[in-house]
Amino acid sequence: MSEAERLKATVYVGGLDQAVTAHTLTEAFLPFGEIVDISLPKPDLPSSTDLHRGFGYVEFEFPQDAKEAIDNMDGSELYGRTIKVAAAKPQKDSNEGLGSKTAIWEQEGYLAQHAVSEEDRLAAEEARLGANGRPEDPMQGLEGLDVAGPKPE
């Protein structure tokens, strides 16, 4: 099964009580189809007393089973808490986009996406030089700005 097919057959289950285990999720989601895998991510801090982070993933054998589980279990109650069941999304790469530890211009694909063609670069240079072929004086039009106060009439 390809990674895309696995993702379609996986559901996210959020809002879980700490008493929920993989066995509990198996019993709750078994009526919707054959379960391939259940994952309950552990907290990032090893000193934490939590058994899991309050969410998990249930992977079914077939994508239609996952859809059936979403339709029937989203908003239901498990151990006194209303759970959120939705299609799982691919994990974001921590080195991509805003908030990553790599400068955006050093990320793969940035230069290819934002590269300027030689034709566009030349057109911008021509526009900057202006009609007479010389660079425009950036100080032009600033005469009289060295005097403070209202302009004399």
N, C-alpha and C positions, 0 to 999 in steps of 0.2 A: 504494500500500500504506500503510495507517495505521501510526502509531507502535507500537501494540500488536501488530499483525501482524508488523512488522519485528523487534520484540523477541522474539517467539516463534520467528522464523526465525534468530536469532542465538545463537551459543554462545560461552561464555567458555573460553579455553584458558590454563591457568595452569601455572607451573613450567617455563617455557621457558628454554632455554640462550641465552646471548647470541649464539650463532652462528645461531640460527633467524631467518629472514627471512620476509617476506610470500610470497616465491616458495616457500619451504620449506613454509609452511602451506597454500598453494594445492595443492601436490603431495600433501600428506598428507590433505587433506580433500576433494579433487576426486572420489574414488570415491563419495561419499555424495550428491552432487547439484551442481547449478549454483551456483557461488559468486558472490555479488553484490559483496561488499566484504570486505576484510581490514584490520583496524586493529591496529597495535602501538604503544600509547601510549609516548611519550618520557618520560624522567625529568623531574621538576620543575626540578631544578637544571641550568642550561645548561652548567655546567663539568663535569658528569658525563661519564665516558668510555663509559658504557653506551649501547648502541644503542636498547634499549627497557627497560621496567620488569619484564620477566620474565613478562608475560602479554599476551594479545591477544584479539581478537574476530573470529570468522568469521561473516559473514552469508550465509545461503543464500537461494535463491529461494523455497523452500517450507518451512513449519514441520516437515513430516514428515522432510525431509532433515536438519534440525538434530537432531531426535530420534534419527534413525539414527546420526548422527555421535557423539552423546553415548553411545549404547548401545555403540558399537563402539570408540571411541577413549579413553574415560575409563579411566585407569590404564595406558594403553599407554606405550611408550618412544619418545622422540624425542631424538636426539643424546645418548643415554646417560642421559637424565633421565626419570623417570616424570611424565607430564603429567596434569593435572586438567582434564576437559572437562565443563562443566555449562551449563545454560540461563543465558543472560545476564539480569541483573537491571537494573531501571531505575536510572539514576544518581541518587544522593541530592542534594537541593538543599542546598548548604552553609549556606543561611540558614534552614533548618528544623530544629526539634528541639534536643536537647541538643548542645552543642559549637558552636553557631552563633555568629555575631558580633552577632546581634540579640537583644535581650531577649525572653524567651518571650512576655510579654504584648503585645509589639508585633508578633508574627508574625501573619500573616494566618490567620484562622480560630480563633485562640485564644479571643478574646472570645465568639465565637458558640458555641463548644463549652462554655465554662465560665461563661457568663452565668447570673445568678440571676434567676428570674422574680419579678415584683412580689409575687405571692401567697406565694412562699417567703420573701421578704424580710420581709413583714408577719408571717408566722407566727413567724419567728425573733425579731422585735422583741417580739411578745407574750410569748413564752416567756422572754425576757430580763427583761421588766418584772415577771414573776411574777404571782401571784394577786391581790395588793392593788393593782396598777396603778402601783406605784412601782418605780423601779430598785432592785435588790437592793444592799445595802451591801457592798462588797467587803471591808470590814474586819470584818464580822460573824463571830463565832466565833474571833477571834484574841486574845481577852482572856487575859491571863496569859502571853503569849509573850514579854513584855519582860523576864521574870525568867529568869536563867540557872540551871542546875543542876537537881537532881531536885525533883519536886513534893513539898511537905510533905504529910504524911498527916494 
